[in-house]
Each structure stands twice: as structure tokens, then as C-alpha cells.
Amino acid sequence: MEMRALGATGLRVTALGFGAMHLNDERISEDHAGRLLNDVLDAGINLIDTARGYGLSEERIGRHLAHRRSEFVLSTKVGYGIAGFADWTYECLVAGVEAALARLRTDVLDIVHLHSCPLHVLQQGDVVRALEDCQRAGKLRIVAYSGDNTELRWAIDCGRFGSVQTSVSMCDQANLVQHLPTAAARGIGVIAKRPLAGAIWRFDQRPSEFAEGEYWERLQSMAIDPRGLDWNALALRFAAYAPGVTSAIVGTSKPDNLQRNVEIIDQGPLEPALQLAVLNAFARPSSPFHQNAYMKSCLFPSGVVVRRCHSYGYVASSRLASLKNPSISFRNLFDETDY
């Protein structure tokens, strides 16, 4: 599987990561959890993501993969849920890292995210300082943030995080324009969460769960023609190969779904025309999700450069089409005059 540099952190991760939230289910036996986690590594995936809030997940990863610890990059999230400490305090963060080390049966955590930490807490600085102190003590390698919106913007701008985890999907493309260009320019790795957008194409009617309901409404509004592709393949290939994304994490408890996702990633990026169609379905001015305050060019892995314009969504740029250096993820076009 394709390996990518996680920004300037020095870590390399696979284009597909495994989200381990589904392991927090007592209906899943320990034998099944162990087989699934080992199948993940056997399939060539080297990024496993979990969190304090995922219950059994951390313990099961530690129990079943401690003997293969050198084979994968371990990502978790902290900030809450530690007995005897108030959430989102310096002491809670330090204790949370210690607890994660014990549950995951490891001497060091590769990536530790602040898990959807509120903006005012981020700005106070204690929680970031706690992770930095743990980093200096050798307990973790990369200080990271997981979340969206203004908190994500602050995390990218402050210069203290090596990686971020945020929503990227064909139904949630705002970060591709608003935040990922800056992250790429600053050497910050990006892990895309919810790349399948909850697989909302499964539903004939709007789901009651808020996020899935929002995604469902967006998909209806976008009216995307998948052009013969399975919806899962369309969504995952779009997100995993979107410019600025280092790895897209997908969770499952089913080995067949795991294998399907690996096969999808191995197919590579979408055809350029389909990439453009998905981008424009979200970005067109008539769409309620249109963001017209930004202009960026995005270089997809296929070598196609697309440019976001104020009035026309995304367009292929023939003048920029020769820029096929895969190290270039974005080019700022604010100083261009031919749009």
C-alpha cells in the first residue's frame, strides 16, 4: 500500500488507516477483535487510530498487537475521562497519556490528539503544554489535534501541532479549501476522518442522527453521478487521494469490509473528470455549501491541477497542467490574474 509522509513529523503512514472505534462493542469477542486487528497489519495498513472515548478499543489493541508494536503507527486521543482529574486540565492530559500507555501496552505513543478540545481551552495553553511536556519526556512522538471549525484553524495556525485529524469526505469538503492548504504549507500531517461520510447512501430517508442526516441532505443536493462506481469506492478514493490528505481512516468490525477498503485504495485516485465533478457538486455557487472566499489550486495524484474560482467552482487549468510534481499539494492563486 502507498506510504506517505505525515507532514514534517518524520513518520510515514499508509494511505488507508484503521479506525478502531468499532472495537468498543462487547458483542465482538476477543478472538474476533484479535483476528481483525492482526488482519489490519497483514493487509499492509500501518496506521491504527483509537481514543480514550472508544472504551474497549485501546485495551484490545494493546492486548492483541503489543507483540507487533514495531509494525504500526499508533494514534490515540485524550483530554477527558480520567478519574480524579477534571477534564481538559494539565493534570488530566498527563494522566491520560499515562493511562493510554498502560492500556495500549507500549512505551511510547506515536500520535496523541487533543480530542475535540474547545477553543477557549486550547487558547489557555495548558493542554497543549501538557502534551509537549509528555513529548519531551519521551512518552509520545507527535502532538496533534482532532476536530473541525475554528478549533482546527487555531491548531493549524498556532505552530505547536505536527498533525491534525479532521473531517474530509465528498459530503464534507470545506476543509479541503479552508484549512488543508495552510496545513500542507506548514508541514502539518492530515488524517482524514469520516471519509465515507457514514455511508449515508445506504438510507432511503434522512437518518435521525445529526451528522449522518446532514451528510444525507448534502448528498441529495449534490446529485452526484457515480458513473458506475460503487458509492464506497467513489467516496474513499476521493477522500484518500484529496490534496493535503495524508491518510484516510476507516473503521469496521467486518474482515470483508476491511479487505474491500484495501482493494479500493489500491485502485488509486478517481479519474480526473470524476474528481472535478465531485468537487463542483459541492462547490458550485448554487450549492448551500459553496465557499466563495477562497481560491486555491489543488494538485491531485493523477497530476491534474484544478483551480477554485470565485464564480465557477473548480476548473481544470491547462496552463498549470504541467505541474505534476507529487510533492506539490497546493498552489496559492491569490496573485494570479487570469481567472
Contacts in CASP RR format, 6 or more apart in sequence:
PFRMAT RR
TARGET T0000
AUTHOR 0000-0000-0000
METHOD contacts of the structure
MODEL  1
MEMRALGATGLRVTALGFGAMHLNDERISEDHAGRLLNDVLDAGINLIDT
ARGYGLSEERIGRHLAHRRSEFVLSTKVGYGIAGFADWTYECLVAGVEAA
LARLRTDVLDIVHLHSCPLHVLQQGDVVRALEDCQRAGKLRIVAYSGDNT
ELRWAIDCGRFGSVQTSVSMCDQANLVQHLPTAAARGIGVIAKRPLAGAI
WRFDQRPSEFAEGEYWERLQSMAIDPRGLDWNALALRFAAYAPGVTSAIV
GTSKPDNLQRNVEIIDQGPLEPALQLAVLNAFARPSSPFHQNAYMKSCLF
PSGVVVRRCHSYGYVASSRLASLKNPSISFRNLFDETDY
1 14 0 8 1.000
1 15 0 8 1.000
1 16 0 8 1.000
1 43 0 8 1.000
1 44 0 8 1.000
1 45 0 8 1.000
1 262 0 8 1.000
1 265 0 8 1.000
1 266 0 8 1.000
2 14 0 8 1.000
2 15 0 8 1.000
2 265 0 8 1.000
3 12 0 8 1.000
3 13 0 8 1.000
3 14 0 8 1.000
3 15 0 8 1.000
3 46 0 8 1.000
4 12 0 8 1.000
4 13 0 8 1.000
4 14 0 8 1.000
4 15 0 8 1.000
4 246 0 8 1.000
4 247 0 8 1.000
5 11 0 8 1.000
5 12 0 8 1.000
5 246 0 8 1.000
6 12 0 8 1.000
6 13 0 8 1.000
6 73 0 8 1.000
6 111 0 8 1.000
6 142 0 8 1.000
6 163 0 8 1.000
6 189 0 8 1.000
6 191 0 8 1.000
6 246 0 8 1.000
6 247 0 8 1.000
7 162 0 8 1.000
7 163 0 8 1.000
7 184 0 8 1.000
7 187 0 8 1.000
7 188 0 8 1.000
7 189 0 8 1.000
7 190 0 8 1.000
7 246 0 8 1.000
8 162 0 8 1.000
8 187 0 8 1.000
8 188 0 8 1.000
8 189 0 8 1.000
9 141 0 8 1.000
9 142 0 8 1.000
9 162 0 8 1.000
9 163 0 8 1.000
9 189 0 8 1.000
11 73 0 8 1.000
11 110 0 8 1.000
11 111 0 8 1.000
11 141 0 8 1.000
11 142 0 8 1.000
12 46 0 8 1.000
13 46 0 8 1.000
13 47 0 8 1.000
13 73 0 8 1.000
13 191 0 8 1.000
13 246 0 8 1.000
13 247 0 8 1.000
14 44 0 8 1.000
14 45 0 8 1.000
14 46 0 8 1.000
14 47 0 8 1.000
14 247 0 8 1.000
15 240 0 8 1.000
15 241 0 8 1.000
15 247 0 8 1.000
15 248 0 8 1.000
15 265 0 8 1.000
16 45 0 8 1.000
16 47 0 8 1.000
16 236 0 8 1.000
16 240 0 8 1.000
16 247 0 8 1.000
16 248 0 8 1.000
16 249 0 8 1.000
16 250 0 8 1.000
16 261 0 8 1.000
16 262 0 8 1.000
16 265 0 8 1.000
17 45 0 8 1.000
17 46 0 8 1.000
17 47 0 8 1.000
17 48 0 8 1.000
17 49 0 8 1.000
17 191 0 8 1.000
17 247 0 8 1.000
17 248 0 8 1.000
17 249 0 8 1.000
17 250 0 8 1.000
18 40 0 8 1.000
18 45 0 8 1.000
18 47 0 8 1.000
18 48 0 8 1.000
18 49 0 8 1.000
18 249 0 8 1.000
18 250 0 8 1.000
18 251 0 8 1.000
18 258 0 8 1.000
19 48 0 8 1.000
19 49 0 8 1.000
19 50 0 8 1.000
19 249 0 8 1.000
19 250 0 8 1.000
19 251 0 8 1.000
20 37 0 8 1.000
20 48 0 8 1.000
20 49 0 8 1.000
20 50 0 8 1.000
20 54 0 8 1.000
20 57 0 8 1.000
20 60 0 8 1.000
20 61 0 8 1.000
20 251 0 8 1.000
21 50 0 8 1.000
21 51 0 8 1.000
21 54 0 8 1.000
21 57 0 8 1.000
21 251 0 8 1.000
22 28 0 8 1.000
22 251 0 8 1.000
22 252 0 8 1.000
22 253 0 8 1.000
23 33 0 8 1.000
23 36 0 8 1.000
23 37 0 8 1.000
23 50 0 8 1.000
23 54 0 8 1.000
23 56 0 8 1.000
23 57 0 8 1.000
23 60 0 8 1.000
23 61 0 8 1.000
23 253 0 8 1.000
24 53 0 8 1.000
24 54 0 8 1.000
24 55 0 8 1.000
24 56 0 8 1.000
24 57 0 8 1.000
25 56 0 8 1.000
25 253 0 8 1.000
26 56 0 8 1.000
28 253 0 8 1.000
30 60 0 8 1.000
30 63 0 8 1.000
30 64 0 8 1.000
32 253 0 8 1.000
33 60 0 8 1.000
33 64 0 8 1.000
34 60 0 8 1.000
34 63 0 8 1.000
34 64 0 8 1.000
35 255 0 8 1.000
36 253 0 8 1.000
36 255 0 8 1.000
36 258 0 8 1.000
37 48 0 8 1.000
37 60 0 8 1.000
37 61 0 8 1.000
37 64 0 8 1.000
37 65 0 8 1.000
38 64 0 8 1.000
38 65 0 8 1.000
38 68 0 8 1.000
39 255 0 8 1.000
39 258 0 8 1.000
40 48 0 8 1.000
40 258 0 8 1.000
41 65 0 8 1.000
41 68 0 8 1.000
41 71 0 8 1.000
41 72 0 8 1.000
43 258 0 8 1.000
43 259 0 8 1.000
43 262 0 8 1.000
44 262 0 8 1.000
45 72 0 8 1.000
45 262 0 8 1.000
46 71 0 8 1.000
46 72 0 8 1.000
46 73 0 8 1.000
47 72 0 8 1.000
47 73 0 8 1.000
47 75 0 8 1.000
47 191 0 8 1.000
47 247 0 8 1.000
47 249 0 8 1.000
48 61 0 8 1.000
48 65 0 8 1.000
48 72 0 8 1.000
48 73 0 8 1.000
48 74 0 8 1.000
48 75 0 8 1.000
49 75 0 8 1.000
49 76 0 8 1.000
49 165 0 8 1.000
49 191 0 8 1.000
49 249 0 8 1.000
50 57 0 8 1.000
50 58 0 8 1.000
50 61 0 8 1.000
50 74 0 8 1.000
50 75 0 8 1.000
50 76 0 8 1.000
50 77 0 8 1.000
50 104 0 8 1.000
51 57 0 8 1.000
51 58 0 8 1.000
51 76 0 8 1.000
51 77 0 8 1.000
51 78 0 8 1.000
51 113 0 8 1.000
51 115 0 8 1.000
52 58 0 8 1.000
52 76 0 8 1.000
52 77 0 8 1.000
52 78 0 8 1.000
52 79 0 8 1.000
52 80 0 8 1.000
52 81 0 8 1.000
52 82 0 8 1.000
52 96 0 8 1.000
52 99 0 8 1.000
52 100 0 8 1.000
52 115 0 8 1.000
53 77 0 8 1.000
53 80 0 8 1.000
53 81 0 8 1.000
53 115 0 8 1.000
58 76 0 8 1.000
58 100 0 8 1.000
58 103 0 8 1.000
58 104 0 8 1.000
59 103 0 8 1.000
61 74 0 8 1.000
61 104 0 8 1.000
62 103 0 8 1.000
62 104 0 8 1.000
62 105 0 8 1.000
62 106 0 8 1.000
63 105 0 8 1.000
65 72 0 8 1.000
66 104 0 8 1.000
66 105 0 8 1.000
66 106 0 8 1.000
69 105 0 8 1.000
69 106 0 8 1.000
73 110 0 8 1.000
73 111 0 8 1.000
74 104 0 8 1.000
74 106 0 8 1.000
74 109 0 8 1.000
74 110 0 8 1.000
74 111 0 8 1.000
75 109 0 8 1.000
75 110 0 8 1.000
75 111 0 8 1.000
75 112 0 8 1.000
75 113 0 8 1.000
75 144 0 8 1.000
75 165 0 8 1.000
75 191 0 8 1.000
76 100 0 8 1.000
76 104 0 8 1.000
76 109 0 8 1.000
76 111 0 8 1.000
76 112 0 8 1.000
76 113 0 8 1.000
77 112 0 8 1.000
77 113 0 8 1.000
77 114 0 8 1.000
77 115 0 8 1.000
77 146 0 8 1.000
77 165 0 8 1.000
78 93 0 8 1.000
78 96 0 8 1.000
78 97 0 8 1.000
78 100 0 8 1.000
78 112 0 8 1.000
78 113 0 8 1.000
78 114 0 8 1.000
78 115 0 8 1.000
78 131 0 8 1.000
79 87 0 8 1.000
79 88 0 8 1.000
79 92 0 8 1.000
79 93 0 8 1.000
79 96 0 8 1.000
79 114 0 8 1.000
79 115 0 8 1.000
79 117 0 8 1.000
79 127 0 8 1.000
80 87 0 8 1.000
80 88 0 8 1.000
80 92 0 8 1.000
80 115 0 8 1.000
81 87 0 8 1.000
81 92 0 8 1.000
82 92 0 8 1.000
82 95 0 8 1.000
82 96 0 8 1.000
82 99 0 8 1.000
85 91 0 8 1.000
85 92 0 8 1.000
85 95 0 8 1.000
86 92 0 8 1.000
88 117 0 8 1.000
88 118 0 8 1.000
88 121 0 8 1.000
88 127 0 8 1.000
89 126 0 8 1.000
89 127 0 8 1.000
90 126 0 8 1.000
90 127 0 8 1.000
90 129 0 8 1.000
90 130 0 8 1.000
91 130 0 8 1.000
93 114 0 8 1.000
93 126 0 8 1.000
93 127 0 8 1.000
93 130 0 8 1.000
93 131 0 8 1.000
93 134 0 8 1.000
94 130 0 8 1.000
94 133 0 8 1.000
94 134 0 8 1.000
97 109 0 8 1.000
97 112 0 8 1.000
97 130 0 8 1.000
97 131 0 8 1.000
97 134 0 8 1.000
97 139 0 8 1.000
97 140 0 8 1.000
98 139 0 8 1.000
100 109 0 8 1.000
100 112 0 8 1.000
101 107 0 8 1.000
101 108 0 8 1.000
101 109 0 8 1.000
101 139 0 8 1.000
108 138 0 8 1.000
108 139 0 8 1.000
108 140 0 8 1.000
108 141 0 8 1.000
109 139 0 8 1.000
109 140 0 8 1.000
109 141 0 8 1.000
110 140 0 8 1.000
110 141 0 8 1.000
110 142 0 8 1.000
111 140 0 8 1.000
111 141 0 8 1.000
111 142 0 8 1.000
111 144 0 8 1.000
111 163 0 8 1.000
112 131 0 8 1.000
112 134 0 8 1.000
112 140 0 8 1.000
112 142 0 8 1.000
112 143 0 8 1.000
112 144 0 8 1.000
113 144 0 8 1.000
113 145 0 8 1.000
113 146 0 8 1.000
113 163 0 8 1.000
113 164 0 8 1.000
113 165 0 8 1.000
114 122 0 8 1.000
114 127 0 8 1.000
114 128 0 8 1.000
114 131 0 8 1.000
114 144 0 8 1.000
114 145 0 8 1.000
114 146 0 8 1.000
114 155 0 8 1.000
115 146 0 8 1.000
115 147 0 8 1.000
116 146 0 8 1.000
116 147 0 8 1.000
116 151 0 8 1.000
117 127 0 8 1.000
117 145 0 8 1.000
117 151 0 8 1.000
118 151 0 8 1.000
119 150 0 8 1.000
119 151 0 8 1.000
119 154 0 8 1.000
121 127 0 8 1.000
122 128 0 8 1.000
122 145 0 8 1.000
122 151 0 8 1.000
122 154 0 8 1.000
122 155 0 8 1.000
122 158 0 8 1.000
123 154 0 8 1.000
128 143 0 8 1.000
128 158 0 8 1.000
128 160 0 8 1.000
128 161 0 8 1.000
131 140 0 8 1.000
131 143 0 8 1.000
132 143 0 8 1.000
132 160 0 8 1.000
134 140 0 8 1.000
135 141 0 8 1.000
135 142 0 8 1.000
135 143 0 8 1.000
142 162 0 8 1.000
142 163 0 8 1.000
143 160 0 8 1.000
143 161 0 8 1.000
143 162 0 8 1.000
144 161 0 8 1.000
144 162 0 8 1.000
144 163 0 8 1.000
144 164 0 8 1.000
144 165 0 8 1.000
145 151 0 8 1.000
145 152 0 8 1.000
145 155 0 8 1.000
145 161 0 8 1.000
145 164 0 8 1.000
145 165 0 8 1.000
146 164 0 8 1.000
146 165 0 8 1.000
146 166 0 8 1.000
146 193 0 8 1.000
147 155 0 8 1.000
147 164 0 8 1.000
147 165 0 8 1.000
147 166 0 8 1.000
147 167 0 8 1.000
148 166 0 8 1.000
148 167 0 8 1.000
148 175 0 8 1.000
152 164 0 8 1.000
152 166 0 8 1.000
152 175 0 8 1.000
152 179 0 8 1.000
153 178 0 8 1.000
153 179 0 8 1.000
155 161 0 8 1.000
155 164 0 8 1.000
156 164 0 8 1.000
156 179 0 8 1.000
156 182 0 8 1.000
156 183 0 8 1.000
156 186 0 8 1.000
156 188 0 8 1.000
157 182 0 8 1.000
159 186 0 8 1.000
161 188 0 8 1.000
162 187 0 8 1.000
162 188 0 8 1.000
162 189 0 8 1.000
163 188 0 8 1.000
163 189 0 8 1.000
163 190 0 8 1.000
163 191 0 8 1.000
163 246 0 8 1.000
164 183 0 8 1.000
164 188 0 8 1.000
164 189 0 8 1.000
164 190 0 8 1.000
164 191 0 8 1.000
165 190 0 8 1.000
165 191 0 8 1.000
165 192 0 8 1.000
165 193 0 8 1.000
165 249 0 8 1.000
166 175 0 8 1.000
166 179 0 8 1.000
166 190 0 8 1.000
166 191 0 8 1.000
166 192 0 8 1.000
166 193 0 8 1.000
167 175 0 8 1.000
167 192 0 8 1.000
167 193 0 8 1.000
167 194 0 8 1.000
168 175 0 8 1.000
168 176 0 8 1.000
168 180 0 8 1.000
168 190 0 8 1.000
168 192 0 8 1.000
168 193 0 8 1.000
168 194 0 8 1.000
168 195 0 8 1.000
168 239 0 8 1.000
168 242 0 8 1.000
168 245 0 8 1.000
168 248 0 8 1.000
169 192 0 8 1.000
169 194 0 8 1.000
169 195 0 8 1.000
169 196 0 8 1.000
169 197 0 8 1.000
169 215 0 8 1.000
169 235 0 8 1.000
169 238 0 8 1.000
169 239 0 8 1.000
170 197 0 8 1.000
170 222 0 8 1.000
170 224 0 8 1.000
170 234 0 8 1.000
170 235 0 8 1.000
170 238 0 8 1.000
170 239 0 8 1.000
170 278 0 8 1.000
170 281 0 8 1.000
170 282 0 8 1.000
171 197 0 8 1.000
171 200 0 8 1.000
171 215 0 8 1.000
171 218 0 8 1.000
171 219 0 8 1.000
171 222 0 8 1.000
171 282 0 8 1.000
172 194 0 8 1.000
172 197 0 8 1.000
172 215 0 8 1.000
172 218 0 8 1.000
173 279 0 8 1.000
173 282 0 8 1.000
173 283 0 8 1.000
173 289 0 8 1.000
174 289 0 8 1.000
174 291 0 8 1.000
176 242 0 8 1.000
176 243 0 8 1.000
176 244 0 8 1.000
176 298 0 8 1.000
177 283 0 8 1.000
177 291 0 8 1.000
177 294 0 8 1.000
177 296 0 8 1.000
177 308 0 8 1.000
178 291 0 8 1.000
178 294 0 8 1.000
180 190 0 8 1.000
180 242 0 8 1.000
180 243 0 8 1.000
180 244 0 8 1.000
180 245 0 8 1.000
180 329 0 8 1.000
180 330 0 8 1.000
181 244 0 8 1.000
181 296 0 8 1.000
181 329 0 8 1.000
181 330 0 8 1.000
181 332 0 8 1.000
183 189 0 8 1.000
183 190 0 8 1.000
183 244 0 8 1.000
184 190 0 8 1.000
184 243 0 8 1.000
184 244 0 8 1.000
184 329 0 8 1.000
184 330 0 8 1.000
185 330 0 8 1.000
189 246 0 8 1.000
190 244 0 8 1.000
190 245 0 8 1.000
190 246 0 8 1.000
191 245 0 8 1.000
191 246 0 8 1.000
191 247 0 8 1.000
191 248 0 8 1.000
191 249 0 8 1.000
192 239 0 8 1.000
192 240 0 8 1.000
192 242 0 8 1.000
192 245 0 8 1.000
192 247 0 8 1.000
192 248 0 8 1.000
192 249 0 8 1.000
193 249 0 8 1.000
194 211 0 8 1.000
195 235 0 8 1.000
195 236 0 8 1.000
195 238 0 8 1.000
195 239 0 8 1.000
195 240 0 8 1.000
195 248 0 8 1.000
195 249 0 8 1.000
195 250 0 8 1.000
196 232 0 8 1.000
196 235 0 8 1.000
196 236 0 8 1.000
196 239 0 8 1.000
196 250 0 8 1.000
197 215 0 8 1.000
197 219 0 8 1.000
197 235 0 8 1.000
198 211 0 8 1.000
198 212 0 8 1.000
198 215 0 8 1.000
199 231 0 8 1.000
199 232 0 8 1.000
199 235 0 8 1.000
200 207 0 8 1.000
200 212 0 8 1.000
200 213 0 8 1.000
200 215 0 8 1.000
200 216 0 8 1.000
200 219 0 8 1.000
201 219 0 8 1.000
201 231 0 8 1.000
203 212 0 8 1.000
203 216 0 8 1.000
206 213 0 8 1.000
206 216 0 8 1.000
206 217 0 8 1.000
207 213 0 8 1.000
207 216 0 8 1.000
218 282 0 8 1.000
218 289 0 8 1.000
221 287 0 8 1.000
221 288 0 8 1.000
221 289 0 8 1.000
222 278 0 8 1.000
222 281 0 8 1.000
222 282 0 8 1.000
222 287 0 8 1.000
223 281 0 8 1.000
224 234 0 8 1.000
224 277 0 8 1.000
224 278 0 8 1.000
224 281 0 8 1.000
225 277 0 8 1.000
226 234 0 8 1.000
227 274 0 8 1.000
229 270 0 8 1.000
229 274 0 8 1.000
232 260 0 8 1.000
232 261 0 8 1.000
232 264 0 8 1.000
233 264 0 8 1.000
233 267 0 8 1.000
234 270 0 8 1.000
234 274 0 8 1.000
234 278 0 8 1.000
236 248 0 8 1.000
236 250 0 8 1.000
236 261 0 8 1.000
236 264 0 8 1.000
236 265 0 8 1.000
237 264 0 8 1.000
237 265 0 8 1.000
237 267 0 8 1.000
237 268 0 8 1.000
237 269 0 8 1.000
237 270 0 8 1.000
238 270 0 8 1.000
238 275 0 8 1.000
238 278 0 8 1.000
239 245 0 8 1.000
239 248 0 8 1.000
240 247 0 8 1.000
240 248 0 8 1.000
240 265 0 8 1.000
241 268 0 8 1.000
241 269 0 8 1.000
241 270 0 8 1.000
241 300 0 8 1.000
241 301 0 8 1.000
242 298 0 8 1.000
242 300 0 8 1.000
243 298 0 8 1.000
243 299 0 8 1.000
243 300 0 8 1.000
243 329 0 8 1.000
243 330 0 8 1.000
244 329 0 8 1.000
244 330 0 8 1.000
250 261 0 8 1.000
252 258 0 8 1.000
252 261 0 8 1.000
268 301 0 8 1.000
269 275 0 8 1.000
269 300 0 8 1.000
269 301 0 8 1.000
269 302 0 8 1.000
270 278 0 8 1.000
270 302 0 8 1.000
271 302 0 8 1.000
272 300 0 8 1.000
272 302 0 8 1.000
272 303 0 8 1.000
272 304 0 8 1.000
272 316 0 8 1.000
275 300 0 8 1.000
275 302 0 8 1.000
275 304 0 8 1.000
275 306 0 8 1.000
276 304 0 8 1.000
276 306 0 8 1.000
276 314 0 8 1.000
276 315 0 8 1.000
276 316 0 8 1.000
279 298 0 8 1.000
279 306 0 8 1.000
279 313 0 8 1.000
279 314 0 8 1.000
280 313 0 8 1.000
280 314 0 8 1.000
281 287 0 8 1.000
282 289 0 8 1.000
282 290 0 8 1.000
283 289 0 8 1.000
283 290 0 8 1.000
283 291 0 8 1.000
283 308 0 8 1.000
283 313 0 8 1.000
283 314 0 8 1.000
284 290 0 8 1.000
284 313 0 8 1.000
285 292 0 8 1.000
285 311 0 8 1.000
285 313 0 8 1.000
290 313 0 8 1.000
292 310 0 8 1.000
292 311 0 8 1.000
294 308 0 8 1.000
295 307 0 8 1.000
295 308 0 8 1.000
295 309 0 8 1.000
295 310 0 8 1.000
295 333 0 8 1.000
295 334 0 8 1.000
295 336 0 8 1.000
295 339 0 8 1.000
296 307 0 8 1.000
296 308 0 8 1.000
296 330 0 8 1.000
296 331 0 8 1.000
296 332 0 8 1.000
296 333 0 8 1.000
297 305 0 8 1.000
297 306 0 8 1.000
297 307 0 8 1.000
297 308 0 8 1.000
297 317 0 8 1.000
297 320 0 8 1.000
297 330 0 8 1.000
297 331 0 8 1.000
297 333 0 8 1.000
298 305 0 8 1.000
298 306 0 8 1.000
298 307 0 8 1.000
298 308 0 8 1.000
298 314 0 8 1.000
298 329 0 8 1.000
298 330 0 8 1.000
299 305 0 8 1.000
299 323 0 8 1.000
299 324 0 8 1.000
299 325 0 8 1.000
299 326 0 8 1.000
299 328 0 8 1.000
299 329 0 8 1.000
299 330 0 8 1.000
299 331 0 8 1.000
300 306 0 8 1.000
301 326 0 8 1.000
303 321 0 8 1.000
303 323 0 8 1.000
303 324 0 8 1.000
303 326 0 8 1.000
304 316 0 8 1.000
304 321 0 8 1.000
305 316 0 8 1.000
305 317 0 8 1.000
305 320 0 8 1.000
305 321 0 8 1.000
305 323 0 8 1.000
305 331 0 8 1.000
306 314 0 8 1.000
306 315 0 8 1.000
306 316 0 8 1.000
306 317 0 8 1.000
307 314 0 8 1.000
307 315 0 8 1.000
307 316 0 8 1.000
307 317 0 8 1.000
307 320 0 8 1.000
307 333 0 8 1.000
307 339 0 8 1.000
308 314 0 8 1.000
309 315 0 8 1.000
309 339 0 8 1.000
310 339 0 8 1.000
319 338 0 8 1.000
320 331 0 8 1.000
323 331 0 8 1.000
333 339 0 8 1.000
END
